[in-house]
Amino acid sequence: MDYEPTDTFVRPVYVNGLGGDSAGTGGSTALSAISLPQRWHPGLTVRVKWRRCRAFYADRPETEEEACRWIEKDVPVHPYTYVGITWLHIFADDQVLVIPAMLGPGHPDYPGAESPYKSFNKRRGIGRDE
């Protein structure tokens, strides 16, 4: 999930070399299977790589190389016992949380952040934001 509040976007995202889809901006995006050991242990990390791009607009022409940058880092995996889904949170300062859990961001006991929300239409002054 992408928490950058501006009109940038994250695409693609890889975890340990797998994935390739975009990070959701108003909920979640299913990447693919993330392989984790059956039991969590101290020091467990995954390699997360993503590309953040400024939105492409006709009034602000840029090449893809000018508008985008790659970020790659090893990220500690939040402790887990049971896993239903693994949540990946990418924040504005390029900090990342990887949280395998049975709960999701809408649950009060979820250990991570709430789901992000941003409207590209509202930023550009078009359409309705409902």
C-alpha positions in Angstrom: 0.0 0.0 0.0 1.3 3.4 -1.0 1.1 6.2 1.6 2.8 9.0 -0.3 0.2 11.8 -0.2 1.1 13.5 -3.5 0.2 12.4 -7.0 3.1 10.0 -7.3 2.6 6.3 -7.8 4.5 3.1 -7.1 4.8 0.6 -9.9 6.2 -2.0 -10.0 6.9 -3.5 -6.5 9.0 -6.7 -6.0 9.5 -8.7 -2.8 12.4 -11.1 -3.0 12.2 -10.7 -6.8 8.6 -11.6 -7.0 5.6 -9.4 -7.8 5.6 -6.6 -10.4 2.2 -4.9 -9.8 1.5 -1.5 -8.4 1.0 -0.5 -4.8 -2.6 0.4 -4.0 -3.5 4.0 -3.1 -7.0 3.4 -1.7 -6.7 -0.1 -0.4 -4.6 -3.0 -1.4 -3.1 -4.6 -4.5 -2.4 -8.3 -4.7 1.2 -8.8 -5.7 1.8 -12.5 -5.7 3.0 -15.1 -3.3 5.6 -14.0 -0.8 7.6 -17.0 0.5 8.2 -16.8 4.3 9.4 -19.5 6.7 6.7 -21.3 8.6 8.0 -19.7 11.8 9.2 -16.2 12.3 12.7 -15.7 13.8 14.6 -12.6 14.8 16.5 -11.1 11.9 14.0 -12.3 9.3 14.1 -9.8 6.4 12.8 -9.6 2.8 14.3 -7.5 -0.1 11.8 -4.9 -1.3 12.3 -3.1 -4.6 10.0 -0.5 -6.0 9.8 2.4 -8.4 8.2 5.7 -7.4 7.1 8.0 -10.3 5.7 11.4 -10.5 2.4 11.3 -12.4 2.6 12.0 -16.1 0.6 15.0 -17.2 0.4 16.9 -20.5 1.2 20.2 -18.8 4.3 18.7 -17.2 6.1 16.6 -19.8 8.9 14.4 -18.5 10.6 11.2 -19.7 10.2 8.1 -17.6 13.8 8.4 -16.5 13.2 11.9 -15.2 10.0 11.1 -13.5 10.9 7.8 -11.8 13.4 6.5 -9.3 14.1 3.0 -8.0 14.4 2.2 -4.3 15.6 -1.1 -2.9 16.1 -2.1 0.7 16.1 -5.0 3.1 13.1 -4.8 5.4 12.6 -6.6 8.7 9.5 -8.8 8.7 7.0 -8.1 11.6 6.8 -11.1 14.0 4.0 -13.5 13.1 2.5 -16.8 14.3 -0.4 -17.3 11.8 -0.6 -15.7 8.4 -3.6 -15.0 6.2 -2.1 -12.3 4.1 1.2 -10.3 4.1 0.7 -6.6 4.0 3.4 -4.3 2.5 3.2 -0.6 3.5 5.4 1.9 1.7 5.5 5.4 3.3 6.3 8.8 2.0 9.8 8.7 3.5 10.6 5.4 1.8 10.1 3.5 5.0 8.5 0.1 4.6 6.6 -2.3 6.9 6.1 -6.0 6.0 3.4 -7.4 8.2 2.2 -11.0 7.8 -1.1 -11.3 9.7 -4.5 -12.8 10.0 -5.9 -9.3 10.5 -6.0 -6.3 8.0 -5.6 -2.6 8.3 -9.3 -2.0 9.1 -9.1 -4.1 12.3 -8.4 -2.3 15.6 -5.7 -4.9 16.6 -3.8 -4.7 13.3 -0.2 -3.7 14.2 0.3 -1.5 11.1 -1.2 1.7 9.6 -4.7 2.2 8.4 -5.3 1.9 4.6 -4.1 4.9 2.6 -6.3 7.0 0.5 -5.5 9.6 -2.2 -7.5 10.9 -5.1 -5.7 11.8 -8.3 -8.9 13.4 -9.6 -9.2 15.7 -6.6 -5.5 16.7 -7.0 -6.1 17.7 -10.6 -9.5 19.4 -9.9 -11.5 17.0 -12.1 -14.4 14.7 -11.4 -16.0 13.9 -8.1 -14.3 12.4 -5.1 -16.9 10.1 -3.4 
